[in-house]
Amino acid sequence: MPATKSAPRAGGTVKWEELDGEARYRIIEMALDGHMKMKDIREAFGVSRQTLSRAMETVRKAAAAALEPKTPGRKPTPVSEVQRKELEGQRADAEKDRDKWKTRYEVTRTLLDLYLKYDREVAPQEEKKRQPEKKEPGATAGSGESSTGTPSSTDGEAT
């Protein structure tokens, strides 16, 4: 005998309204499997065709929904209002810190880029100016020859 919300009637039949969800499901299962005809179920439990059809459709939809893929893992635990406000405050602080460090990073990166640009373009030219000309071995300052090995004129005339 199916489980009921209250004691069964004296006549031995149980009404649909008195059945709990599990008992109703078992009855719907019998109808879907073909163990009982819908007419017999309606007469035995005093349920209308529309109510029985609606219940069967609800069971089909619930079964299909239960078989749908779901995201794995536990469902997140709900956060209390106090915890939510605390987390929002921490998030705001973290965003302020992020903005501060982002600005510092951008300034540092700009300075580094400028230094590297200076080091590649300006510094080599200045270093060339500071370095004395290299003399060839064997050439002396008073020998009258330039670093290229050709005689130089001291009076400014071309030879």
C-alpha positions as CSV (number, residue, x, y, z in Angstrom):
1,M,0.0,0.0,0.0
2,P,1.4,3.5,-0.9
3,A,2.5,5.8,1.8
4,T,0.0,8.5,2.7
5,K,0.1,11.8,4.5
6,S,-2.7,10.6,6.8
7,A,-4.2,7.3,7.7
8,P,-6.0,5.5,4.8
9,R,-9.8,5.7,4.6
10,A,-12.1,3.0,5.9
11,G,-12.9,1.8,2.4
12,G,-9.3,1.0,1.7
13,T,-8.9,3.5,-1.2
14,V,-6.5,6.4,-0.9
15,K,-7.3,9.7,-2.6
16,W,-4.6,11.5,-4.7
17,E,-4.6,14.5,-2.5
18,E,-3.7,12.4,0.5
19,L,-0.6,10.8,-1.1
20,D,2.9,12.2,-0.5
21,G,5.3,13.0,-3.3
22,E,7.0,9.6,-3.2
23,A,3.7,7.7,-3.5
24,R,2.5,9.9,-6.3
25,Y,5.8,9.3,-8.2
26,R,5.4,5.5,-7.8
27,I,1.9,5.8,-9.3
28,I,3.1,7.9,-12.2
29,E,6.0,5.4,-12.7
30,M,3.4,2.6,-13.0
31,A,1.5,4.5,-15.6
32,L,4.6,5.4,-17.6
33,D,5.9,1.8,-17.5
34,G,2.4,0.5,-18.6
35,H,1.8,-1.6,-15.5
36,M,-1.5,0.1,-15.0
37,K,-3.8,1.9,-17.4
38,M,-4.5,5.6,-16.8
39,K,-8.2,4.9,-16.5
40,D,-7.6,2.4,-13.7
41,I,-5.3,4.8,-11.9
42,R,-7.8,7.6,-12.2
43,E,-10.6,5.4,-10.8
44,A,-8.4,3.9,-8.0
45,F,-7.1,7.2,-6.6
46,G,-9.9,9.6,-7.6
47,V,-7.7,11.8,-9.8
48,S,-8.8,13.6,-12.9
49,R,-7.2,12.9,-16.3
50,Q,-5.8,16.4,-16.5
51,T,-4.2,16.2,-13.0
52,L,-2.6,12.8,-13.9
53,S,-1.4,14.1,-17.2
54,R,0.1,17.2,-15.6
55,A,1.8,15.1,-13.0
56,M,3.3,12.8,-15.7
57,E,4.6,15.8,-17.6
58,T,6.1,17.2,-14.4
59,V,7.9,13.9,-13.8
60,R,9.2,13.9,-17.4
61,K,10.6,17.4,-17.1
62,A,12.1,16.8,-13.7
63,A,13.8,13.6,-15.0
64,A,15.2,15.5,-18.0
65,A,16.4,18.3,-15.8
66,A,18.1,15.9,-13.5
67,L,20.1,14.4,-16.4
68,E,21.3,17.7,-17.7
69,P,25.1,18.2,-17.3
70,K,26.0,20.4,-14.4
71,T,29.1,22.2,-13.3
72,P,31.3,19.9,-11.3
73,G,32.2,20.5,-7.6
74,R,30.3,21.8,-4.7
75,K,27.9,24.6,-4.8
76,P,29.4,27.7,-3.2
77,T,28.3,28.4,0.3
78,P,26.2,31.5,0.6
79,V,28.1,34.5,2.0
80,S,26.5,36.5,4.8
81,E,25.8,40.2,4.4
82,V,28.6,41.1,6.9
83,Q,31.1,38.9,5.0
84,R,30.0,40.4,1.7
85,K,30.5,44.0,2.9
86,E,33.9,43.0,4.4
87,L,35.0,41.4,1.1
88,E,33.8,44.5,-0.9
89,G,35.9,46.7,1.4
90,Q,38.9,44.4,0.9
91,R,38.3,44.5,-2.9
92,A,38.2,48.3,-2.9
93,D,41.5,48.5,-0.9
94,A,43.1,46.0,-3.3
95,E,42.0,48.1,-6.3
96,K,43.4,51.2,-4.8
97,D,46.7,49.4,-4.1
98,R,46.7,48.1,-7.7
99,D,46.2,51.6,-9.1
100,K,49.1,52.9,-6.9
101,W,51.4,50.1,-8.0
102,K,50.3,50.4,-11.6
103,T,51.3,54.1,-11.6
104,R,54.6,53.3,-10.0
105,Y,55.3,50.6,-12.5
106,E,54.4,52.8,-15.5
107,V,56.7,55.6,-14.2
108,T,59.5,53.2,-13.6
109,R,59.0,51.6,-17.0
110,T,59.0,55.0,-18.7
111,L,62.2,56.0,-16.9
112,L,63.9,52.7,-17.9
113,D,62.8,53.1,-21.5
114,L,64.2,56.6,-21.6
115,Y,67.5,55.5,-20.0
116,L,67.8,52.6,-22.5
117,K,67.1,55.0,-25.4
118,Y,69.7,57.4,-24.1
119,D,72.2,54.6,-23.5
120,R,71.8,53.4,-27.1
121,E,71.7,56.7,-28.9
122,V,73.4,59.5,-27.0
123,A,75.9,57.8,-24.7
124,P,77.9,56.1,-27.6
125,Q,78.3,59.5,-29.3
126,E,79.5,61.2,-26.2
127,E,81.9,58.4,-25.5
128,K,83.4,58.7,-28.9
129,K,84.0,62.4,-28.3
130,R,85.7,61.7,-24.9
131,Q,88.0,59.0,-26.2
132,P,91.4,60.3,-27.6
133,E,92.3,59.3,-31.2
134,K,94.2,56.1,-31.4
135,K,97.8,56.4,-32.8
136,E,99.5,53.8,-34.8
137,P,102.4,52.1,-33.2
138,G,105.7,53.6,-34.2
139,A,104.3,57.1,-35.0
140,T,105.5,59.9,-32.8
141,A,104.1,63.3,-32.2
142,G,106.9,65.1,-34.0
143,S,107.5,62.8,-36.9
144,G,105.4,64.8,-39.3
145,E,103.1,62.0,-40.3
146,S,99.4,61.7,-39.5
147,S,97.8,58.6,-38.3
148,T,97.2,57.6,-41.8
149,G,100.9,57.4,-42.6
150,T,101.1,60.3,-45.0
151,P,103.3,63.3,-44.4
152,S,101.5,66.3,-43.0
153,S,102.3,69.9,-43.7
154,T,102.8,72.1,-40.7
155,D,102.6,75.4,-42.5
156,G,99.1,74.7,-44.0
157,E,100.2,74.3,-47.6
158,A,99.2,71.3,-49.6
159,T,102.0,69.2,-51.0
